[in-house]
Amino acid sequence: MMGAKYVMKTIDLSGLYQDLALLADLQSYEQQAIQLAGQGNEVVLTGAAPVWMYLGIAHALHGKVKRLVYRSPVTGDVEIFNHDPF
């Protein structure tokens, strides 16, 4: 009997924009992150990006991914939410 496949996806937010992240483009960044994350996966957000981008993308991924983690070079992994019942 095979168990569920464990999928951890890492999204580097600095790869979603060029030179300067623009608040006016937040919806585009959110859509890119949703596509990269897939459905029901565990996702790590990392990379240089403004806090409003992290917050917007975290909100957009809620209900779409099982678990969300922020990976900081200073603090390490910080769990944002975990909807895995196990």
C-alpha positions in Angstrom: 0.0 0.0 0.0 1.4 3.4 -1.1 1.1 6.5 1.1 0.4 10.0 0.0 3.2 11.6 -1.9 5.0 14.2 0.1 5.5 17.4 -2.0 7.4 20.4 -0.6 7.7 23.3 -3.0 10.0 26.3 -2.4 9.0 29.6 -4.0 11.7 32.3 -4.1 9.7 35.5 -4.2 12.6 37.5 -5.6 12.1 35.5 -8.8 8.5 36.8 -9.3 9.6 40.4 -10.2 12.4 42.2 -11.9 14.4 45.0 -10.3 11.6 46.4 -8.1 8.4 44.8 -6.8 5.4 47.0 -7.4 2.3 47.0 -5.2 0.2 47.5 -8.3 1.4 44.1 -9.5 0.5 42.2 -6.3 -2.3 40.3 -8.0 0.1 39.0 -10.7 2.6 37.9 -8.0 -0.2 36.1 -6.2 -1.3 34.3 -9.3 2.3 33.2 -10.1 2.8 31.9 -6.6 -0.6 30.0 -6.7 0.5 28.3 -10.0 4.0 27.4 -8.6 2.5 26.1 -5.3 -0.1 23.8 -6.8 -2.9 22.3 -4.7 -2.5 20.7 -1.3 1.3 20.9 -1.2 3.6 22.1 1.5 5.2 25.4 0.5 8.2 27.4 1.6 8.3 31.1 0.8 11.8 32.6 0.7 13.8 35.3 -1.0 14.2 39.1 -1.0 10.8 40.7 -1.2 8.8 43.4 0.5 6.7 42.4 3.5 3.4 43.3 1.7 4.3 40.7 -1.0 4.9 38.0 1.6 1.6 38.8 3.4 -0.4 39.0 0.1 0.9 35.7 -1.2 0.4 34.0 2.2 -3.2 35.1 2.1 -3.6 34.0 -1.5 -2.2 30.5 -0.7 -4.4 30.0 2.4 -7.0 27.3 1.5 -4.9 26.1 -1.5 -1.8 24.6 0.2 -1.6 22.3 3.2 1.2 24.0 5.0 3.0 27.3 4.6 6.5 28.1 5.9 8.5 31.3 5.8 12.3 30.6 5.5 14.4 33.4 6.9 18.2 33.5 6.7 18.2 34.9 10.3 15.6 32.7 12.1 15.3 29.7 9.9 11.9 28.2 9.1 8.8 29.8 10.6 5.5 28.0 10.2 2.8 30.4 9.0 0.0 27.8 8.9 -0.5 24.0 8.9 -3.7 22.4 7.9 -2.4 18.8 7.9 -4.6 16.8 10.2 -1.7 14.4 10.9 
